[in-house]
Every structure is written in structure tokens, then in C-alpha cells.
């Protein structure tokens, strides 16, 4: 069974020569002036081991709140196909085009393999209000106007 060694939320990533991935702005928490907020630039870094060398693996990603799932790029579960891998290892960089953070609180990006409904790992994202009005809003988040 494939296994996720690490998963994290970041602002973006760069794919460099030799297959090297550089993740930029790795976060576990973010402070926002208002919610709901549209997240327009975010990515996930995922390191997977124990991949089968004889079949394709599907990794599904969902964003979970205490009230259920939030759509990522318009779907409840984003899907990544991982081809058979003789090394049994994959470094995944997944660009999330858009999602909405509806309120302050604790969120989890959860991961599923091959259509299972049993989450096998998660990457946390804690969303809190700004501590002071002087704090800067990250460039990758834009407040939703009502």
C-alpha cells in the first residue's frame, strides 16, 4: 500500500533541472483580515513511498472542515494519477487554482489512495484573524467582498 511520508501546504513551487522541486512559502497557519477569503495561489507538496511498480496509483485530495468538504478547483476531490514507479517513490507538487476559506478555524487537506474513503494522511492549515491591523495580508489570498 502506498504511504505518504510528508505533506504540506505552500504558496507555490518551482520544478528545476534534474527533477528537483523547490517549495516556496511552506505554511501550517495563515492570518487573514476577513473571511470568507478566496485563495488564488496555493500548492501542496506530497512525498509518497511504497508505490507499486506494476500499476497506476490514483491520489485524491480533499479539503476538510468541521462541517464537511470544501471544493478544490470546483471538485470535492482533486485527482492525481501516478504512473507505475520502479523506485516506489514520488514527489508530487499539486497546484490548487482556487478555493474559498469560509471562516476562521482548522482545516485539513486529506489524502486518499485508489478511490478509498479512508483518509491516509493530512496536511493542516490553521486560519486565524490578524492579530493587529498592521499585519500584511499574504499576496496569495484575496478577501471576498460582500
PyMOL commands that set and color helices and strands:
alter all, ss='L'
color gray80, all
select helices_A, chain A and resi 17-19
alter helices_A, ss='H'
color red, helices_A
select strands_A, chain A and resi 3-10+12-15+21-24+29-32+37-39+42-49+57-65+68-70+78-82+90-96+99-101+105-113+121-129+141-143
alter strands_A, ss='S'
color yellow, strands_A
deselect
rebuild
show_as cartoon
